[in-house]
């Protein structure tokens, strides 16, 4: 009888010890999550922590950057708060790089504008920056309906590099653009005035697990764009034409925490070269942390791009950091590696 009571007491003590240990572990986990404070201020475009509500530039600049033959390596792409690649003509693409809290001293090569850029620039209350443009682009610029800085009229806010040949040698800086915007009396853009995205909190981000998609490719006519998972830095490295895409400013690879493939229909205009497209809404894909999600997208004046899950209609969350949007024709379907399924080792017929 005494032996039975002793064993029962020992069992109760062991159970209590395991319970207290589990409670302690839960308390430690909760403490760890609570110990990562959420930033009070973040950039709406990339979710990066800001030291104050004023820790950003006075304006959002959307700069048209060359991505044709002779343009790479570009300068300032890694510093862009948001980066968009889209077709212009002849199978060649162009970058639209947004700068707000990051303010690089070299941005370029700067190239010309297209009329459909306006659909995007008006979405972000941004100032369009370029050198020249199509006749349809100038129809919009001349109407005064867009804040605009054109090298053709503001040459002192740009410079030509002697290390490259034209037209791939035109550059500017955030400081020079900011001065011109101030000279023209363009309104400043506060955090509340800058449209942005919904980002994961620190606690939510810490719970993400890799989904298994290690590579995604968009088969553009000029050169394919691909993203490959970097396990060390937990982001995607961009490849252009099979080679790592680097930035001339820091000689580092261009990376993305979120890759959005945005499908759109466009046509070649009657002149046989320029394209015509309208940004309103459509379908696409979101790649982040090894997971591909089918999405719907839309954009409107002063609201920027909005992304929702196709299956649920819920607004998607982005990982704080660099988002690169790849605009592709619906026939340029992105391909990606499917996660390997776990092998079923159960013997057939086993009960």
C-alpha positions in Angstrom: 0.0 0.0 0.0 2.8 2.4 1.0 4.6 1.5 -2.3 1.4 2.4 -4.3 1.1 5.7 -2.5 4.8 6.5 -3.1 4.5 5.8 -6.9 1.3 7.9 -7.1 3.1 10.8 -5.4 6.1 10.5 -7.7 3.8 10.4 -10.8 2.0 13.6 -9.6 5.3 15.4 -9.0 6.5 14.5 -12.5 3.3 15.7 -14.0 3.4 18.9 -12.1 7.1 19.4 -13.1 6.2 18.9 -16.8 3.2 21.2 -16.5 5.3 24.0 -15.0 8.0 23.5 -17.6 5.5 23.8 -20.4 4.0 26.9 -18.8 7.5 28.4 -18.5 8.2 27.6 -22.2 4.9 29.3 -23.2 5.8 32.3 -21.1 9.2 32.5 -22.7 7.8 32.3 -26.2 5.2 35.0 -25.4 8.0 37.1 -23.9 10.2 36.6 -27.0 7.3 37.7 -29.2 6.5 40.7 -27.0 10.2 41.7 -26.9 10.2 42.6 -30.6 8.5 46.0 -30.6 6.4 47.1 -33.5 7.8 50.3 -35.1 5.7 53.3 -34.5 6.4 54.7 -38.0 7.0 52.7 -41.2 7.4 53.6 -44.9 4.1 52.8 -46.7 6.0 51.5 -49.8 8.3 49.0 -48.2 7.3 48.7 -44.6 10.8 49.7 -43.3 11.0 51.2 -39.8 11.3 55.0 -39.7 12.8 56.9 -36.7 10.0 59.5 -36.8 7.0 60.6 -38.8 9.3 63.0 -40.7 12.0 60.4 -41.5 11.4 60.5 -45.3 11.7 62.9 -48.3 9.3 65.7 -49.1 8.1 63.9 -52.3 7.6 60.5 -53.9 9.6 60.4 -57.1 8.8 57.8 -59.8 11.8 57.7 -62.1 11.8 56.0 -65.5 15.0 53.9 -65.6 16.5 52.2 -68.7 16.5 48.4 -68.8 17.5 47.9 -72.4 20.8 46.8 -73.9 23.6 48.9 -72.6 21.7 50.0 -69.5 23.0 47.6 -66.9 24.2 47.8 -64.3 21.8 50.5 -63.3 22.3 52.8 -60.3 19.9 53.1 -57.4 17.6 50.1 -58.0 18.5 48.6 -54.6 17.6 51.9 -52.9 14.1 52.1 -54.5 11.3 51.8 -52.0 9.2 50.1 -54.7 10.3 48.9 -58.1 8.1 48.1 -61.2 9.3 46.6 -64.4 7.0 46.9 -67.5 7.2 46.7 -71.3 7.7 49.8 -73.5 8.3 48.7 -77.1 10.3 46.3 -79.2 10.3 43.7 -76.4 12.4 46.0 -74.2 11.3 46.8 -70.7 11.7 49.8 -68.4 11.8 50.2 -64.6 9.7 52.6 -62.7 11.6 53.2 -59.4 9.9 54.9 -56.5 11.9 56.9 -53.9 10.5 58.3 -50.7 12.4 57.5 -47.5 15.5 56.1 -49.4 17.2 59.0 -51.2 20.2 57.8 -53.3 22.7 60.3 -54.7 22.8 58.5 -58.1 19.7 57.3 -60.0 19.7 56.1 -63.6 20.1 55.8 -66.5 17.0 57.9 -66.8 14.9 57.4 -69.9 11.7 58.5 -71.5 8.0 58.4 -70.3 5.0 56.7 -71.8 1.3 57.7 -71.4 0.4 54.6 -69.4 3.0 55.5 -66.8 0.5 58.1 -65.7 -2.0 55.4 -64.5 0.7 54.4 -62.0 2.2 57.8 -61.0 -1.3 59.2 -60.1 -1.9 56.2 -57.9 1.0 57.2 -55.6 0.7 61.0 -55.6 4.2 60.9 -57.1 6.3 63.2 -59.3 7.1 61.6 -62.6 10.8 61.9 -63.6 12.1 61.2 -67.1 13.9 62.4 -70.2 11.5 63.0 -73.1 8.6 60.8 -73.9 6.0 59.7 -76.5 3.6 62.2 -78.0 0.8 60.7 -75.9 2.8 61.1 -72.8 3.4 64.8 -73.6 -0.3 65.3 -74.1 -0.8 64.3 -70.5 2.2 66.3 -69.3 1.2 69.5 -71.2 -2.3 69.2 -69.7 -0.8 69.9 -66.3 -2.5 66.9 -64.7 0.7 65.3 -63.5 3.6 66.6 -61.4 6.5 66.2 -63.8 10.3 66.7 -64.0 11.6 66.3 -67.5 15.4 66.6 -68.3 14.4 68.2 -71.6 13.3 71.2 -69.6 15.3 70.8 -66.4 18.8 69.8 -67.5 20.5 71.3 -64.4 18.8 68.7 -62.3 20.5 65.8 -64.3 24.0 65.0 -65.5 25.6 62.9 -68.2 28.3 60.3 -67.3 31.4 60.3 -69.4 31.8 56.6 -68.6 28.9 55.6 -70.8 27.5 56.4 -74.2 24.2 58.1 -74.8 21.3 57.5 -74.2 22.4 55.2 -71.4 24.4 57.8 -69.4 21.8 60.2 -68.0 21.5 60.4 -64.1 19.9 62.3 -61.4 19.7 62.2 -57.6 17.0 62.5 -54.9 18.5 65.8 -53.8 18.4 67.3 -57.3 14.8 66.2 -57.8 13.7 67.4 -54.4 15.1 70.9 -55.2 13.3 71.1 -58.5 10.0 69.9 -56.9 10.4 72.6 -54.2 11.2 75.3 -56.9 7.9 74.3 -58.7 5.9 74.4 -55.5 4.9 70.8 -55.7 3.1 69.8 -52.5 5.0 67.7 -50.0 3.9 64.1 -49.3 3.4 63.0 -45.7 3.1 59.4 -44.5 -0.7 59.8 -44.5 -0.6 61.0 -48.1 1.6 58.2 -49.5 -0.5 55.1 -50.5 1.1 51.8 -49.4 0.6 48.2 -48.7 -0.4 46.1 -45.7 2.7 44.5 -44.1 3.3 41.6 -41.7 4.0 42.6 -38.2 7.3 41.5 -36.6 5.5 38.7 -34.7 3.7 37.5 -37.8 6.8 37.6 -39.9 8.6 35.5 -37.4 6.1 32.7 -37.8 6.4 32.4 -41.6 7.8 29.1 -42.9 9.4 28.6 -46.3 6.8 27.3 -48.7 9.2 25.5 -51.1 9.0 27.6 -54.2 12.7 28.3 -54.9 12.5 30.0 -58.4 10.1 32.0 -60.5 10.7 33.1 -64.1 8.9 35.6 -66.4 9.7 35.0 -70.1 10.0 38.5 -71.4 10.9 38.9 -75.1 14.1 40.9 -74.6 15.4 38.9 -71.7 13.8 36.8 -69.0 13.6 37.9 -65.5 14.0 35.3 -62.8 14.1 35.1 -59.0 15.9 32.5 -57.0 15.7 31.9 -53.3 18.6 32.9 -51.2 18.5 30.7 -48.1 21.1 32.7 -46.2 19.4 36.1 -46.5 15.8 34.7 -46.8 14.9 36.7 -49.9 14.9 36.3 -53.7 17.9 37.3 -55.9 16.9 38.7 -59.3 18.5 37.3 -62.5 18.3 39.1 -65.8 19.0 37.1 -68.9 20.4 34.3 -66.8 22.9 36.5 -64.8 22.6 38.1 -61.4 21.2 41.6 -61.7 23.5 43.9 -59.7 23.4 47.6 -58.8 26.3 49.8 -59.8 26.1 51.9 -56.6 26.9 49.0 -54.2 27.8 46.2 -56.6 25.3 44.0 -54.8 22.6 41.8 -56.2 19.1 43.2 -56.7 16.9 41.3 -54.3 13.2 41.1 -53.5 11.2 40.1 -50.4 8.0 40.1 -52.4 7.6 39.5 -56.2 4.3 40.4 -57.8 3.5 39.3 -61.3 0.8 41.6 -62.6 -0.9 40.4 -65.8 -2.2 42.9 -68.3 -3.4 42.9 -71.9 -1.7 45.4 -74.2 -1.5 46.1 -77.9 0.9 47.7 -80.4 -0.3 51.0 -81.5 -0.8 52.1 -85.1 2.7 53.6 -85.3 3.9 50.0 -85.2 6.2 50.5 -82.2 4.6 52.0 -79.1 2.4 50.0 -76.8 -1.0 50.9 -75.4 -2.2 49.6 -72.1 -4.5 50.7 -69.2 -3.9 50.0 -65.6 -7.2 49.4 -63.8 -7.5 45.8 -62.5 -6.6 42.2 -63.4 -5.1 39.0 -62.1 -1.6 38.0 -61.1 0.7 36.1 -58.7 2.5 36.9 -55.4 5.7 35.2 -54.5 7.0 35.5 -51.0 9.0 33.2 -48.7 8.6 30.2 -51.0 4.8 30.5 -51.5 3.0 31.5 -54.6 -0.5 33.0 -54.2 -3.0 33.8 -57.0 -4.1 37.4 -56.6 -6.3 40.0 -58.1 -4.9 43.6 -58.4 -6.3 47.0 -58.9 -5.1 50.6 -58.9 -6.8 53.9 -58.6 -5.8 57.6 -58.2 -4.3 58.3 -54.7 -4.7 54.7 -53.6 -1.9 52.9 -55.4 -1.9 49.1 -56.1 -4.2 46.8 -54.1 -3.7 43.1 -54.0 -6.2 40.5 -52.8 -6.2 36.7 -52.6 -8.2 35.3 -55.5 -9.5 32.4 -53.4 -10.7 34.5 -50.4 -10.9 38.1 -51.5 -8.8 39.1 -48.5 -6.1 41.8 -48.8 -2.7 40.1 -49.0 0.1 41.0 -46.6 3.6 41.8 -47.8 6.9 41.1 -46.1 8.6 44.4 -45.0 11.4 45.1 -47.5 11.7 45.3 -51.3 8.7 44.6 -53.5 9.3 44.2 -57.2 6.2 44.3 -59.5 6.7 42.5 -62.8 4.1 43.7 -65.4 3.7 41.0 -68.0 1.3 40.3 -70.9 -1.1 37.5 -70.1 0.7 35.3 -72.7 4.0 35.8 -70.8 2.9 33.4 -68.1 5.3 33.1 -65.2 6.6 29.7 -64.3 7.8 28.5 -60.9 9.2 25.4 -59.3 6.6 23.4 -57.4 7.5 22.3 -53.9 8.5 18.6 -53.8 5.8 16.5 -52.3 6.7 14.3 -49.4 7.2 10.7 -50.4 4.5 8.3 -49.2 6.3 5.4 -47.6 3.2 3.6 -46.6 3.2 0.1 -48.1 0.3 -0.6 -50.5 -2.3 -2.8 -48.9 -1.0 -2.2 -45.4 -3.7 -2.1 -42.7 
